[in-house]
């Protein structure tokens, strides 16, 4: 997003305006994930962490391969699912 020739890292919509971002994906793209857990995340440059981007109710429609997320600002976004972790104990001989 550019304003007055300057690149803006983020832009907050006025008066609590929300914009729905609709993300469409293919079965091949969602093959290895649980579509019911897809989440739109926003990069926080201060904390250097990804955070939930939704500022309202998220609508997941796996039957039509769509994720609808209301956002309150422009920023850098990514689609994520929870990461499965397995504990593997260290075994020494």
C-alpha positions in Angstrom: 0.0 0.0 0.0 1.4 3.4 -1.0 0.3 6.8 0.3 1.8 10.1 -0.8 4.7 8.1 -2.5 5.5 6.3 0.8 5.1 2.6 1.3 3.0 1.9 4.3 3.8 -1.2 6.3 0.2 -1.3 7.7 -3.0 0.6 7.2 -5.9 0.7 9.7 -9.3 1.1 8.2 -11.3 4.2 9.6 -14.3 3.9 11.9 -13.9 0.2 12.7 -14.5 -0.7 9.0 -14.0 -4.4 8.3 -13.1 -5.9 4.9 -13.7 -9.5 4.1 -10.8 -11.4 2.6 -12.0 -14.4 0.7 -9.3 -17.0 0.0 -10.0 -19.8 -2.4 -7.8 -22.8 -2.6 -7.7 -26.2 -4.4 -8.1 -29.7 -3.0 -4.4 -30.3 -3.9 -3.3 -27.2 -1.9 -5.3 -28.4 1.2 -4.4 -32.1 0.8 -2.3 -32.4 3.9 -4.1 -29.9 6.2 -7.3 -29.8 8.2 -9.4 -27.2 6.4 -11.5 -26.5 9.5 -8.4 -25.2 11.2 -7.1 -22.8 8.4 -6.3 -19.4 9.9 -5.3 -16.1 8.3 -2.3 -14.7 10.3 -0.7 -11.3 10.2 3.0 -10.6 10.7 3.8 -8.4 13.7 7.2 -6.7 13.0 7.5 -5.6 16.6 7.2 -9.0 18.2 8.5 -10.9 15.1 5.6 -13.3 15.4 2.6 -14.3 13.3 -0.8 -13.3 15.0 -4.4 -14.0 14.2 -5.5 -11.5 11.6 -9.3 -11.8 12.1 -11.2 -8.9 13.7 -14.5 -10.8 13.5 -16.0 -14.1 12.8 -14.1 -16.4 10.4 -16.1 -18.5 8.0 -14.5 -21.8 6.9 -16.2 -23.5 4.0 -14.2 -26.7 3.2 -17.0 -28.0 0.8 -16.3 -25.0 -1.5 -12.6 -24.6 -0.6 -13.0 -21.1 0.8 -11.8 -19.2 3.9 -13.4 -15.8 4.6 -11.7 -13.6 7.2 -12.7 -10.1 8.2 -9.7 -7.8 8.6 -9.4 -4.3 10.0 -6.1 -3.3 8.3 -3.8 -4.1 5.4 -0.6 -5.8 6.3 1.5 -8.9 5.4 -0.7 -12.0 5.7 -0.3 -15.7 5.5 -2.6 -18.8 5.8 -1.6 -21.2 8.5 -2.8 -24.4 10.2 -1.7 -25.6 13.7 1.5 -27.5 13.6 1.5 -31.1 14.8 4.5 -31.9 17.1 5.7 -35.2 18.2 7.9 -35.7 21.2 10.9 -37.9 20.4 12.9 -38.8 23.5 16.7 -38.8 23.3 18.0 -42.3 23.8 21.6 -42.9 24.6 23.4 -46.2 24.5 
